[in-house]
Amino acid sequence: MTSTMPRASRKPGGPPYARSRWVALALLASAQLMLVLDVTVVNVALPDIGVALHLQRGELPWVVTIYTVFFGGLMLLGGRIADLFGARRMTLIGLALFTGSSLLCGLSQDAATLLAGRSLQGLGAALMSPAALATVLTLFTGADRGKAFGVWSALAGAGSALGVILGGVLTSEAGWRWVFTINVPIGIALLIAIPLAVPARQVPSAAQRSLDVPGAVLVTAGTAAAIYGLINIGSHGWPAASTVLPLVLAVAIWTVFGMVERRARRPLLTVGLLGRRAVLAGSFLMLAATGLLVGGYFLGSFALQHAYGYSALHVGLLFLPVAVATIAGAQAGSKVLTRISARNIAVTGLALTAAGYAIAARWPQPAVMVVALSIAALGIGATFVTAFTASLTDADPAEAGLRSALVNTFHELGGAAGVAVLSSAAGAGLVVAHLSSHDFSHAFGVGAVCAAVALAIAAALVPAVLRKPGG
């Protein structure tokens, strides 16, 4: 698709499509930002939600995690649907569902209603996120696509930190219900603006549409089981049946999924896609970067609130430098990809991440911790843009939605894995009232080791290629 909509394709009397692709990018990125924010925005509001709705201790974690289970579990299906029925159409359908379910969450009076709303939010996000990124892929080509990836990567990384900031401010100043209902006016405005700015593209005919239902069911079940098992590690530990059984089940289901896809006439996911070095490298970088970023936010916000007694508002404000550093790292990485190879950027980014975690492990005091997490976020931002570029730059429009979904699935898996590993490293102290800085020093040390291991893998896996200035 060309960078602007051809005049011939504009219907007389139709909507006045915006000429600037950058306006379209800003709208789509804003919609994506809402989805990323909702992964972490609830964290600091959780104590107030629990008191207001009289939630049991076992129900509290699910307010956060059920969104991730649906978001990550249904992502590949959402990407395939976007390829078959149109990326812009599915962006709007997913956004409408996400907006409506946000209102349901904000009006909740009991646990059942809130969890139902969070589940529907995850479904809407799974439909919208890969479709929105696929739309960006069709709008931008050449050097502009790299710049667009820089913007998208920055939001993917900074959104989690901004969620902590926004959650703290809204909970302290307006009340926990605004954590959800703020999405409603923004969502409605985007539903009006996106059709005016984003052109529709041709989709396969009804005869060409074929959805691999068995594959969709298997990959959704396998991914959801994996996320469920990873989430349980933080609260129940590695040996618990609620951890081991879902992870074993996920591996079994994914194995069956691979066998089914090799025999399917029109598979949901061509298994060989993950065999391509660029796609595999990008997926690994997304998994590692998201795990280290979200895990760091989890440890940092938990330490500041529960070990050092900071309020939700103060925690949110303290994470502002971390968000800025993530954006700066992504933009810097995007600019130098034409001069420095993807491998070198990934290795440098992960080295900064390891250094930041090591500093936090050695000096866990609040001010140093924030500086250390900002150093780590700078490197993670650069790693994010490398992951997106490696996985998606050469994507064909016919598989743009599926490629986008694949990258975003590893984003959700990485977030769950990061929290699982680092919360497990922090030990049982996380579930008691009195915490010590020693618990967090050990966990940050484990994070530094994980970043170093990821660096070594990236040095061998990521191709040493430059992005062409015009490609």
N, C-alpha and C positions, 0 to 999 in steps of 0.2 A: 504494500500500500504506500502511496506517496505521502509526503509529509502533510499535505492539506487535502481536503476533500475535493475531487474534481467538480467543476461547475456543472457538468452534464448530469451528475448524480444528485444534484440538489433539486428537489421537487418545487415547482412554482407554488408560492404560498406556504411553503414548509417552514420549519423553524429556522431562525437566522443562526446558522452554525458559526461559531467563533472561528476566526482564521488562525489564531495562534495555537499551536500545539502545546505551548507552555502553559496556557490557561487550562487546557484539558489535563495536562500533567498535574498542575496544582490542585485541581478538583479531585482527581483520582487519588493523588497522594494524601489529600486530606481525608478521604474516605478510608484509605488503608490505615492511616494513623489512628483513626478511631478504633479499628480492630486490634491493633497492637497495644494501644493504651489499655484496652479492657483486659489484657492478660495480667497486668500488674496494678491497675488503678484501684482494685478492690482490696489489695493487701493491707494498706494502712487503715481502711475503713472497716475491716473485718471485726474488730472488737465491738464497735458501735452497732454493727449489724446484728451481731450475736445477742447483744443485750436487748435491742429493740424488738427482735423477732423471737426471742427466747429459744435460740438455737442450741441444740445439744452439742457437746464437744466433738462427737463424731460427724456432725453435720457441717461444722465450720469449714474444714478444708475443702469440702465439695463446692462451696460457693465460688471458690477460685478455680478448682481443677476440673469441674464438669464442663466448663467453657472450653478449656484446652483439649479435653477428650473429644468433644464433638468437632471443634475447629480442626485439629490435626487428623482425626480419624476419617473425616469426610473430604479432606482436601483434594486427593487425587480424583475422586468422583466429581467434585466440583469443577476441576480443571478440564476433565473430559467433556462434561456437559457444556462448558463454555465453548469448547472447540466445535461441538455439534450444533448448538442452538444460538450461538452468537455471544461474543464476549461482552458487548455493551448491554445486551438484554439481561444477561445473568448478573452483571454488575449491579444493575438497577433492582432486579428481583432480590438479590442477596442483601443489598443496602436497605430495601424496604422491610425485609424480614428482621434485619438487625435493629432497625430503628423502632419498629413496633414492639419487639421483645424487650428492648431497653426500657420502654415505657412500662411494660408489664413488671419488670424487675423493680423499677422505681415505686410502683404502687403496691408491691407485695406486702401482705400482712402475715404471712406464715412461710415456713421453710419450703413447703411443696411448691407454692407459687413462685418463689424466688428461684429455686433450682430448675423449674420448668422454663422460666424466662431465660436463665443462663444457658440452658441447653439449646433453646431456639436462637439465642445470640450466636452460639457456636456454629449452628447450622447455617445461619445467614452469612457469617464470616467465611465459612468454607466455600460457599457459593460465590461470594463476592471477591475474595482476595486473589485467587488465580485468574479470574476473569479481568480484574482491573489491571493486573500486571501484563496479561496478554494484550490488552488494549494498548498499553504503553509501547509494547514491542511492535505493534502494527503502526503506531503513529510516528515512531522515530527510526531513522536509519543512520548509518555512517557515524561520524563523530558525535552527532547530537544524541544518538542512542547511549553512548558512554556517559554523557552528561546526565541524561535522564536516569541511568542506573545509579549515578552518584547521589542524586536526590533521593531515589527510592531506598538505597542502601542506608543513607543517613537516617531516614525515618524508621527503617527496620531496626536499627540499633538504638536510636535515641528514644523511640517510642516507649520502650520499657522503663527507661529512667523518667521520662515525662509522665508516665502513668503514676509512678510513686509521688512525683511532685504534685500533680493535679489531684491525686487522691488525698494527699495531706491537706492541701489548701481547701478543697471542697468539704471534706469531713469536718475540719475545724471551723470553717467560716459559714457554711451553708447547711450542713447535715449530710448524712450518708446517702440519702435518696438521690441527691444531685449527682453522685458518682455515676448513676445510671441515666437519669433523666436529662442530663446535659447533652446526651447523644441525640435526643429527639429533635430540637430545633435545628441542630447542625445537619442531621440526617435529612430532614425535610428540605432544607435549603439545597443540599447536594442533589437530591432527587429532582429538583426543578432545574438546577444548573447543568448537570452532566449531560442530559439529552441535547441541550443547546450548544455545548462545546465539543462533544465527542461524536464523530460521525460513525454511523453503523457500517459494517462491512458485510459482504456477501457470506452467507452460511451454507453448508451443504443442504441439498434438497432432502425432502422427506424420505426419498428412496435410498439416499446415501447415508442416512443416519442409522447408526447401529450401536446401541449401548451394550457393552459387555457386562450384563447383570451379574453372572457368577463372579467375575473378576472384581466388580465393584463391591459386592458383599464381602468377599474374602479380604481385600486390601483394607476396607474400612474396619472390619472386625480385628484384623491383625494389628493395624496401627493403633486403634483404640485400646486394645489389650496391652500393647507395649507402653503407651502413655500411662495407662492405669497402673501397671506394675511399677513404673519408674516413680510415679507420684507417691505410691505407698511406701517406698524406701525411707523417705524422710520421717514418717510417723511410726512405721512398724519395723524398720530395719531390713537388711538383706535376706536373712534366713526365713522370714515370716512367709507363711503359705500365701497370704494376700499379695506378696511380692513375687515369689518364685513362680507360682502357677500361671499368673497372667503373662509373665515374660516367656515361659516355656510355651504357652499357648500361642503367643504372638509369633515365635519362631516357627512353630508347626504350621500355623495358618499361612504365613508368608511363603513357606516351602510349597504348600499346596497351591498357593496363588501363582508361583512361578511355573509350576507344572501345567496349570490350567491355561495360563497366558500363552505358553508355547504351542498349544493346540487350538487356541481360539482363532476364528477367521478374522475378526477385527478386534484385537486385544485392547483392553483398557490401557495397559502399559507394555510397550515392547521391552521385554526383559533385557535385551541387548543394549538398551539406552543407558543403563547404569554401567555397562561395560566400556562405554566411551570414556576415555581418560578425562576429558574436559568436564563432562557431566559428573563423573565420580569425584573428581577433585573439588568441583564447586559444591557438591552435596556434603562432602566431608568438612570443608571449610565452614559451611553454614551450620552444620551440627556442632563443631567445636566452638565457633565464635559465639553462637547463641547460648550454648551451655555455659560458657565462661562469663558472658555478659549478664544473663538472667540470674545465674548462681551468685555472682558478685552483688547484684542488687538485693537478692534475698538475704545474703549474709550481712551486708551493710545495713539495710533497713532494720533487720532483726536486732543486730547488735546495738544500733543507736537508740532504738526504742526500749528494748528490754534489758540491756546491760548498762546503758548510760542514762536512761530515763528521759530521752528527748521526746517531745510531743510529735504528733503526726505532721503538724504544720512545719516544725523545724526540720524533721527528716526530709520532707518534700523539698524544702528550700536548699538543704545541704546537697541534694542530688542534682541541683542545677548545673554545677561545673561538670559533672559526669555526662549529662546529656549534651552539653556544648562540646565536650571533648569527642564524643562519639560522632557528632555531625562533622566536626573539623577533620577527624581521621578519615571519614568516608569521602569528603570532598577532596582532601589531599591525595588519597589513593586514586580517585578518579582522574585527577589531573596528570599524575605521573605515570599512568599505565601505558602511555605512548612512548615513554623513555626508559622505564624500568620494568623488567619482566614481572609477570604475575607471580612467579615463584618467589622472587626477591621481596615483593611487597608483602606476600603472605607470611614469609619467614620473619621479616622485620616487624610486622604487626603482631605476630604471636610472641616474638621476643619482648616487645614492649608490654604485652599482656602478662607474661611470666614475671617480668621485673616489677610491675605494679602489684601483683599478688604477693610477691616475695617481700616487698616493702610493708604491705598491710600485715603480713604474718610476723614480721620482725617488730613493728611498732603499731599495735592495734588501737592507739588512741584516736578519738574521733577526727581531729583535723588531719592527721597523717593518713588515716584510712580514706578520707574523701580524696585527698591528693593522689594516693596510690590507685584508687579505683578510677580516677580520671586518667592517669597514665595508661592503665589497662584498657580503658574505653577508647583512647586515642588509637591504640593498636588494633582493637577489635573493629572499630569503624573502617579502617583500611582493609581489614580482612573481609568484612562484609561485602565491600564493593568488588573485591577480587572474586568472591564466591558467585555473586550475581553475574559478573562479566564472563567468567569461565563457563557457567552453565547455560547462559541464555543468549549470548551475542550472536551465535550462528543459528538460532532457532528458526525453523520454518514457520510461517504463519499458521499452517494447518496443525502444528503441534505446540503452538505457543502456550496455550492454556495448560496443557499437560506438563510441559517443562516448568512453567511457573508454579504449578501445583506441587511438582516434585521438590523444587527448591524450598517452597514454603512448608512442606511436610517435614523436611529435615530441620527447618526453623522451629517448629513446634516440638519435635522429638528432642532437639537440642536443649530447649528451655526446660522441658521436663527432666531430662537427664542431668543437666547442670544443677538444678535444685536438689535432685535425688542424691547425687554424689556428694555435694558440699554440705547438705544438711546432715547426711549420714556421717560425714567427717567431723562435724561439729559435736556429734554424740548426743546422748540422751538429755543433755542439758537444755536442748532447745524446747523440750516439752515441760520444763519446770519453771517456777516463777523466778528463781534466783540464778542468774547466769554470770559467768566469769569471762574475762577477756581471753583466758587461756583456751577456752573452747573455740573461739573464733580464730585465734592465732594458728591453731592446728588446721582448721578448715581452709584458711587462706593459704597455708603451706601446701596442702593437697591441691588447691587450685593452681599454684605455681608449677607443681610437678605435671599436672594435666596439660597446662599450656606448653611446657617444654616438650612433652611427648607429642603433642599436636604439631609443634614446630618441626620435629624430626620427621614426622610422617609427611607434612606438607613439603619439606625439602625434597623428598623422593617422589611424591605423587603429583604435585602441581606442575604443569608444563611451563618451561622457561620461554614463554612467548610474550611478545609485545602486542598491544592493540594498535592496529594501524590508525594513523590520524584520521583517515577518511573511511574507516571500516569498523 
